[in-house]
């Protein structure tokens, strides 16, 4: 996943995210996430207190050669 090396668990509110396995838990219960949702969450968690631009997210979630309705997909 996002981490190279030892596993890192990030805690926020009632959630815990294991960055190595990609597991998200809410109050200990597993929350299912799709790959894009997981990548979006990781992008936000990796930049605490910073602005993550829509363009940064577009590049991370859909590579430059991918044609998608980016604005609609990201909004959803």
CNS distance restraints for C-alpha pairs under 8 A (distance, minus, plus):
assign (resid   1 and name CA) (resid  19 and name CA) 6.00 0.50 0.50
assign (resid   1 and name CA) (resid  20 and name CA) 4.96 0.50 0.50
assign (resid   1 and name CA) (resid  21 and name CA) 6.52 0.50 0.50
assign (resid   1 and name CA) (resid  22 and name CA) 6.44 0.50 0.50
assign (resid   2 and name CA) (resid  19 and name CA) 5.83 0.50 0.50
assign (resid   2 and name CA) (resid  20 and name CA) 6.51 0.50 0.50
assign (resid   2 and name CA) (resid  42 and name CA) 7.34 0.50 0.50
assign (resid   3 and name CA) (resid   7 and name CA) 6.91 0.50 0.50
assign (resid   3 and name CA) (resid   8 and name CA) 7.23 0.50 0.50
assign (resid   3 and name CA) (resid  19 and name CA) 6.04 0.50 0.50
assign (resid   3 and name CA) (resid  20 and name CA) 5.78 0.50 0.50
assign (resid   6 and name CA) (resid  20 and name CA) 7.96 0.50 0.50
assign (resid   7 and name CA) (resid  18 and name CA) 6.92 0.50 0.50
assign (resid   7 and name CA) (resid  19 and name CA) 6.57 0.50 0.50
assign (resid   7 and name CA) (resid  20 and name CA) 5.31 0.50 0.50
assign (resid   8 and name CA) (resid  18 and name CA) 5.88 0.50 0.50
assign (resid   8 and name CA) (resid  19 and name CA) 5.65 0.50 0.50
assign (resid   8 and name CA) (resid  20 and name CA) 6.75 0.50 0.50
assign (resid   9 and name CA) (resid  16 and name CA) 6.39 0.50 0.50
assign (resid   9 and name CA) (resid  17 and name CA) 5.35 0.50 0.50
assign (resid   9 and name CA) (resid  18 and name CA) 4.41 0.50 0.50
assign (resid   9 and name CA) (resid  19 and name CA) 6.16 0.50 0.50
assign (resid  10 and name CA) (resid  16 and name CA) 5.58 0.50 0.50
assign (resid  10 and name CA) (resid  17 and name CA) 5.09 0.50 0.50
assign (resid  10 and name CA) (resid  18 and name CA) 6.52 0.50 0.50
assign (resid  10 and name CA) (resid  19 and name CA) 7.43 0.50 0.50
assign (resid  10 and name CA) (resid  45 and name CA) 7.81 0.50 0.50
assign (resid  11 and name CA) (resid  15 and name CA) 5.77 0.50 0.50
assign (resid  11 and name CA) (resid  16 and name CA) 4.47 0.50 0.50
assign (resid  11 and name CA) (resid  17 and name CA) 6.44 0.50 0.50
assign (resid  12 and name CA) (resid  16 and name CA) 6.41 0.50 0.50
assign (resid  14 and name CA) (resid  26 and name CA) 5.53 0.50 0.50
assign (resid  14 and name CA) (resid  27 and name CA) 5.30 0.50 0.50
assign (resid  15 and name CA) (resid  24 and name CA) 6.93 0.50 0.50
assign (resid  15 and name CA) (resid  25 and name CA) 5.49 0.50 0.50
assign (resid  15 and name CA) (resid  26 and name CA) 4.47 0.50 0.50
assign (resid  15 and name CA) (resid  27 and name CA) 6.27 0.50 0.50
assign (resid  15 and name CA) (resid  28 and name CA) 7.89 0.50 0.50
assign (resid  16 and name CA) (resid  24 and name CA) 5.80 0.50 0.50
assign (resid  16 and name CA) (resid  25 and name CA) 5.20 0.50 0.50
assign (resid  16 and name CA) (resid  26 and name CA) 6.60 0.50 0.50
assign (resid  16 and name CA) (resid  27 and name CA) 8.00 0.50 0.50
assign (resid  16 and name CA) (resid  28 and name CA) 7.91 0.50 0.50
assign (resid  17 and name CA) (resid  22 and name CA) 6.80 0.50 0.50
assign (resid  17 and name CA) (resid  23 and name CA) 5.79 0.50 0.50
assign (resid  17 and name CA) (resid  24 and name CA) 4.52 0.50 0.50
assign (resid  17 and name CA) (resid  25 and name CA) 6.44 0.50 0.50
assign (resid  18 and name CA) (resid  22 and name CA) 5.46 0.50 0.50
assign (resid  18 and name CA) (resid  23 and name CA) 5.27 0.50 0.50
assign (resid  18 and name CA) (resid  24 and name CA) 6.51 0.50 0.50
assign (resid  19 and name CA) (resid  23 and name CA) 7.27 0.50 0.50
assign (resid  19 and name CA) (resid  42 and name CA) 7.61 0.50 0.50
assign (resid  22 and name CA) (resid  38 and name CA) 7.05 0.50 0.50
assign (resid  23 and name CA) (resid  30 and name CA) 7.08 0.50 0.50
assign (resid  23 and name CA) (resid  31 and name CA) 7.52 0.50 0.50
assign (resid  23 and name CA) (resid  32 and name CA) 7.97 0.50 0.50
assign (resid  24 and name CA) (resid  30 and name CA) 5.94 0.50 0.50
assign (resid  24 and name CA) (resid  31 and name CA) 5.44 0.50 0.50
assign (resid  24 and name CA) (resid  32 and name CA) 7.27 0.50 0.50
assign (resid  24 and name CA) (resid  33 and name CA) 7.73 0.50 0.50
assign (resid  25 and name CA) (resid  29 and name CA) 5.05 0.50 0.50
assign (resid  25 and name CA) (resid  30 and name CA) 4.41 0.50 0.50
assign (resid  25 and name CA) (resid  31 and name CA) 5.42 0.50 0.50
assign (resid  26 and name CA) (resid  30 and name CA) 6.44 0.50 0.50
assign (resid  26 and name CA) (resid  31 and name CA) 6.56 0.50 0.50
assign (resid  33 and name CA) (resid  37 and name CA) 5.84 0.50 0.50
assign (resid  33 and name CA) (resid  38 and name CA) 5.84 0.50 0.50
assign (resid  34 and name CA) (resid  38 and name CA) 6.09 0.50 0.50
assign (resid  35 and name CA) (resid  39 and name CA) 6.17 0.50 0.50
assign (resid  36 and name CA) (resid  40 and name CA) 6.08 0.50 0.50
assign (resid  36 and name CA) (resid  61 and name CA) 6.22 0.50 0.50
assign (resid  37 and name CA) (resid  41 and name CA) 6.18 0.50 0.50
assign (resid  38 and name CA) (resid  42 and name CA) 6.12 0.50 0.50
assign (resid  39 and name CA) (resid  43 and name CA) 6.08 0.50 0.50
assign (resid  39 and name CA) (resid  60 and name CA) 7.63 0.50 0.50
assign (resid  39 and name CA) (resid  61 and name CA) 6.82 0.50 0.50
assign (resid  40 and name CA) (resid  44 and name CA) 6.45 0.50 0.50
assign (resid  40 and name CA) (resid  57 and name CA) 6.99 0.50 0.50
assign (resid  40 and name CA) (resid  61 and name CA) 7.24 0.50 0.50
assign (resid  41 and name CA) (resid  45 and name CA) 6.13 0.50 0.50
assign (resid  42 and name CA) (resid  46 and name CA) 5.90 0.50 0.50
assign (resid  43 and name CA) (resid  47 and name CA) 6.67 0.50 0.50
assign (resid  43 and name CA) (resid  52 and name CA) 7.66 0.50 0.50
assign (resid  43 and name CA) (resid  57 and name CA) 7.44 0.50 0.50
assign (resid  44 and name CA) (resid  48 and name CA) 6.76 0.50 0.50
assign (resid  44 and name CA) (resid  52 and name CA) 6.78 0.50 0.50
assign (resid  47 and name CA) (resid  51 and name CA) 7.54 0.50 0.50
assign (resid  47 and name CA) (resid  52 and name CA) 7.26 0.50 0.50
assign (resid  52 and name CA) (resid  56 and name CA) 6.40 0.50 0.50
assign (resid  52 and name CA) (resid  57 and name CA) 7.13 0.50 0.50
assign (resid  53 and name CA) (resid  57 and name CA) 6.40 0.50 0.50
assign (resid  54 and name CA) (resid  58 and name CA) 6.02 0.50 0.50
assign (resid  55 and name CA) (resid  59 and name CA) 6.19 0.50 0.50
assign (resid  56 and name CA) (resid  60 and name CA) 6.26 0.50 0.50
assign (resid  57 and name CA) (resid  61 and name CA) 5.87 0.50 0.50
assign (resid  58 and name CA) (resid  62 and name CA) 5.44 0.50 0.50
assign (resid  58 and name CA) (resid  63 and name CA) 7.24 0.50 0.50
assign (resid  58 and name CA) (resid  70 and name CA) 7.02 0.50 0.50
assign (resid  59 and name CA) (resid  63 and name CA) 5.22 0.50 0.50
assign (resid  59 and name CA) (resid  64 and name CA) 6.40 0.50 0.50
assign (resid  62 and name CA) (resid  66 and name CA) 5.88 0.50 0.50
assign (resid  62 and name CA) (resid  68 and name CA) 7.93 0.50 0.50
assign (resid  68 and name CA) (resid  73 and name CA) 7.86 0.50 0.50
assign (resid  69 and name CA) (resid  73 and name CA) 6.06 0.50 0.50
assign (resid  70 and name CA) (resid  74 and name CA) 5.93 0.50 0.50
assign (resid  71 and name CA) (resid  75 and name CA) 6.07 0.50 0.50
assign (resid  72 and name CA) (resid  76 and name CA) 6.23 0.50 0.50
